Amino acid sequence: MAEIISGVTIPDSKLAQEATELVREFASQLIYDHSRRVYVLGALRGQRDGISYDPELLYVGAMFHDLGLTDKYARDDQRFEIDGADEARRFLLSHGVADVDADKVWNAIALHTTPEIPLHMEAEVALVTRGVEHDVLGIGFDTITEEQRAEIVKAHPRPDFKNRILQAFTNGIKHRPETTFGNVKADVLEHFVPGFERGDFVEVIRSNKWPE
């Protein structure tokens, strides 16, 4: 029987079950619980705003969005968001999902830390970002009730979540600091990695090889 959290049915198809198993195997309990909350919060926002979405695609987007912070999927040469996006697309294509739908999920994960732009894209892209923003940043906190919030946290607790997710971000990107240029994760490294210096867009322009 499918699990229901705060009125949101968790997808229970073979694809969804295997997505859950993959995240369970390779991600921490912190990331697993966060990812499940992202799905529920994104789905609730979709219900509130009258947005139709594909539950399986939204689920995979939510569940895989932080895989790039795990030892298994973290690379050295690209943003952690792309790590998760690449694995999600591979996973979906291996299950016979159409290219266009796999690309939606790729965009949802790759853009989930990029403010505003995802909100103007397909429903699944927008709702992954809505879920992440709600759970991590508190954006849209009052769009659900206290009762809904309590049920979500009962199913997927948030013990010391703010500090622990910041540590997870730091651990997942400190070995590739150059990938934070121009995105919000540079703030994380500036706070938690001694000696980190963020890239400066103005100086990149001024110091590049083009003559005046």
Backbone torsions as a table, in degrees:
resi	resn	phi	psi	omega
1	MET	NA	133.7	-176.7
2	ALA	-64.8	142.8	177.5
3	GLU	-79.0	140.0	177.1
4	ILE	-122.3	127.1	178.1
5	ILE	-123.5	118.1	178.8
6	SER	52.7	39.7	178.3
7	GLY	83.8	-1.9	-179.9
8	VAL	-102.2	124.8	177.9
9	THR	-82.8	126.0	176.8
10	ILE	-78.8	125.7	-179.9
11	PRO	-53.9	139.8	-174.2
12	ASP	-127.6	21.0	177.0
13	SER	-71.5	169.6	176.7
14	LYS	-58.3	-42.6	179.4
15	LEU	-60.3	-47.6	-178.7
16	ALA	-65.5	-39.7	178.6
17	GLN	-62.5	-42.2	-180.0
18	GLU	-70.2	-32.6	174.2
19	ALA	-63.3	-44.1	178.3
20	THR	-60.9	-44.4	-179.1
21	GLU	-62.6	-39.9	179.9
22	LEU	-63.0	-46.7	-179.5
23	VAL	-66.1	-39.9	176.8
24	ARG	-58.3	-38.6	-175.7
25	GLU	-74.6	-40.2	-169.3
26	PHE	-108.4	-15.6	-178.8
27	ALA	-104.7	159.4	176.5
28	SER	-73.4	166.4	175.1
29	GLN	-60.1	-36.9	177.6
30	LEU	-56.5	-51.3	-177.6
31	ILE	-69.0	-38.4	177.8
32	TYR	-60.4	-52.0	-178.8
33	ASP	-62.8	-42.5	178.0
34	HIS	-59.6	-44.9	-176.8
35	SER	-65.8	-38.4	177.0
36	ARG	-67.0	-40.0	176.4
37	ARG	-63.0	-38.7	178.1
38	VAL	-58.4	-41.9	178.1
39	TYR	-62.7	-49.3	-176.9
40	VAL	-63.8	-44.5	-179.2
41	LEU	-66.4	-38.9	176.6
42	GLY	-64.9	-42.1	179.0
43	ALA	-64.3	-41.8	178.2
44	LEU	-62.7	-38.3	177.9
45	ARG	-66.1	-38.2	176.0
46	GLY	-61.8	-43.3	177.1
47	GLN	-61.4	-45.3	-177.6
48	ARG	-61.4	-41.4	-174.6
49	ASP	-93.6	4.4	179.2
50	GLY	66.7	36.3	-178.0
51	ILE	-100.3	123.7	175.9
52	SER	-81.8	138.5	-179.0
53	TYR	-147.6	161.8	175.8
54	ASP	-88.8	114.4	-175.4
55	PRO	-58.8	-39.1	-180.0
56	GLU	-65.3	-43.6	-179.4
57	LEU	-66.3	-42.6	178.1
58	LEU	-63.5	-38.8	-178.7
59	TYR	-64.1	-47.9	179.4
60	VAL	-63.9	-40.0	176.9
61	GLY	-59.2	-44.7	179.8
62	ALA	-68.2	-45.0	-174.7
63	MET	-70.3	-32.0	-176.3
64	PHE	-95.9	-2.0	-167.6
65	HIS	-65.7	-24.0	178.8
66	ASP	-113.7	18.9	177.6
67	LEU	-60.6	-26.6	178.7
68	GLY	-67.4	-7.0	175.3
69	LEU	-93.7	-1.9	-177.3
70	THR	-93.6	154.7	178.7
71	ASP	-60.0	-36.4	-176.8
72	LYS	-64.4	-41.8	-170.1
73	TYR	-110.9	-6.1	-179.2
74	ALA	-72.1	125.6	174.5
75	ARG	-102.8	177.3	-179.0
76	ASP	-104.4	-13.6	-165.2
77	ASP	-114.2	8.2	-179.8
78	GLN	-154.4	167.3	179.4
79	ARG	-60.7	145.4	-177.9
80	PHE	-61.8	-29.8	178.6
81	GLU	-60.8	-37.1	-179.0
82	ILE	-71.4	-33.1	175.8
83	ASP	-55.1	-50.9	-179.6
84	GLY	-66.9	-38.9	179.9
85	ALA	-63.2	-42.9	179.4
86	ASP	-62.5	-43.2	-179.3
87	GLU	-68.1	-37.7	178.4
88	ALA	-62.6	-44.2	179.5
89	ARG	-64.4	-43.9	177.5
90	ARG	-59.2	-45.8	-179.4
91	PHE	-60.4	-47.9	-177.6
92	LEU	-66.2	-43.3	179.5
93	LEU	-63.6	-35.3	178.9
94	SER	-68.4	-17.5	177.0
95	HIS	-100.4	13.4	175.0
96	GLY	80.4	13.6	177.7
97	VAL	-73.6	140.9	-177.6
98	ALA	-62.4	149.1	-180.0
99	ASP	-53.2	-43.2	-175.9
100	VAL	-63.1	-36.5	179.0
101	ASP	-75.8	-38.0	175.7
102	ALA	-62.2	-35.8	178.5
103	ASP	-68.7	-33.8	175.1
104	LYS	-58.7	-45.4	-178.5
105	VAL	-68.9	-38.1	175.4
106	TRP	-56.6	-47.8	179.3
107	ASN	-63.0	-40.3	-178.9
108	ALA	-58.7	-42.3	-177.5
109	ILE	-79.7	-45.1	-177.0
110	ALA	-62.2	-29.1	-174.2
111	LEU	-104.8	7.3	-170.0
112	HIS	-70.3	-13.4	174.5
113	THR	-106.2	11.7	-179.9
114	THR	-102.8	108.5	-174.3
115	PRO	-59.9	143.7	169.4
116	GLU	75.1	-50.2	-172.1
117	ILE	-56.1	-47.6	-178.5
118	PRO	-59.1	-27.5	-176.7
119	LEU	-69.8	-11.5	179.0
120	HIS	-106.8	13.7	-178.1
121	MET	-111.5	-164.2	-177.0
122	GLU	-58.7	158.4	-174.4
123	ALA	-54.0	-46.3	-176.8
124	GLU	-64.4	-36.2	177.9
125	VAL	-65.4	-48.8	-178.8
126	ALA	-63.1	-40.9	-172.8
127	LEU	-77.0	-28.3	170.8
128	VAL	-62.1	-45.9	178.1
129	THR	-62.7	-42.1	177.6
130	ARG	-57.7	-44.0	-179.7
131	GLY	-65.0	-43.4	178.7
132	VAL	-63.9	-47.3	-179.4
133	GLU	-60.0	-39.8	-179.6
134	HIS	-65.4	-47.8	-173.4
135	ASP	-75.1	-37.8	-175.0
136	VAL	-92.7	-42.8	-172.9
137	LEU	-103.2	-12.5	-177.5
138	GLY	77.9	10.3	178.4
139	ILE	-72.4	125.6	-176.4
140	GLY	84.3	15.4	-176.5
141	PHE	-52.6	-39.1	-175.9
142	ASP	-87.9	8.7	177.5
143	THR	-81.8	-8.7	174.3
144	ILE	-123.7	164.1	-176.6
145	THR	-87.2	166.3	176.1
146	GLU	-60.6	-38.0	179.7
147	GLU	-64.8	-43.9	177.2
148	GLN	-62.0	-43.8	-179.5
149	ARG	-61.8	-43.0	-179.4
150	ALA	-63.3	-38.8	-179.7
151	GLU	-68.3	-39.2	178.8
152	ILE	-64.0	-46.0	-177.2
153	VAL	-71.5	-29.0	174.7
154	LYS	-64.3	-42.7	179.9
155	ALA	-71.9	-37.5	-176.5
156	HIS	-138.6	88.2	-171.9
157	PRO	-63.3	161.4	-179.3
158	ARG	-123.5	53.7	-178.7
159	PRO	-66.5	118.4	179.5
160	ASP	50.3	38.6	-170.7
161	PHE	-61.6	-42.3	-175.3
162	LYS	-58.4	-49.3	-179.8
163	ASN	-68.5	-39.0	-175.7
164	ARG	-72.1	-35.3	178.9
165	ILE	-72.3	-34.7	175.4
166	LEU	-62.7	-38.8	177.0
167	GLN	-66.6	-39.3	177.8
168	ALA	-63.7	-41.7	175.8
169	PHE	-59.3	-48.2	-177.8
170	THR	-59.3	-48.6	-178.4
171	ASN	-63.4	-32.5	-176.0
172	GLY	-81.5	-15.4	-175.3
173	ILE	-127.9	-7.8	-174.2
174	LYS	-66.0	-22.3	178.7
175	HIS	-83.3	-4.5	179.7
176	ARG	-138.4	56.7	-172.7
177	PRO	-60.3	-28.2	-179.0
178	GLU	-64.3	-21.0	-179.1
179	THR	-76.8	-6.7	179.4
180	THR	-91.6	0.0	-179.3
181	PHE	-58.5	123.9	175.7
182	GLY	79.5	8.4	177.5
183	ASN	-132.2	170.2	-169.7
184	VAL	-65.6	-19.9	-177.0
185	LYS	-71.5	-14.7	173.0
186	ALA	-60.9	-32.8	177.0
187	ASP	-60.5	-39.2	-179.4
188	VAL	-62.5	-49.3	-177.8
189	LEU	-66.9	-33.8	178.3
190	GLU	-63.6	-34.3	178.7
191	HIS	-77.3	-37.0	-164.8
192	PHE	-118.2	-7.9	179.5
193	VAL	-116.9	107.2	-179.6
194	PRO	-57.4	135.3	177.0
195	GLY	86.3	-6.8	179.0
196	PHE	-65.8	134.7	175.0
197	GLU	-123.9	119.8	-178.9
198	ARG	-69.8	149.2	175.2
199	GLY	-66.3	150.3	-177.6
200	ASP	-117.7	111.4	-176.9
201	PHE	-59.3	-40.2	179.6
202	VAL	-62.0	-44.7	-178.8
203	GLU	-69.3	-31.0	174.8
204	VAL	-60.8	-42.3	178.3
205	ILE	-65.5	-47.5	-175.3
206	ARG	-66.3	-31.8	-171.7
207	SER	-102.8	4.3	-178.4
208	ASN	-74.0	170.7	-168.1
209	LYS	-76.0	-10.1	179.5
210	TRP	-64.3	135.9	174.2
211	PRO	-72.1	161.1	179.0
212	GLU	-61.6	NA	NA
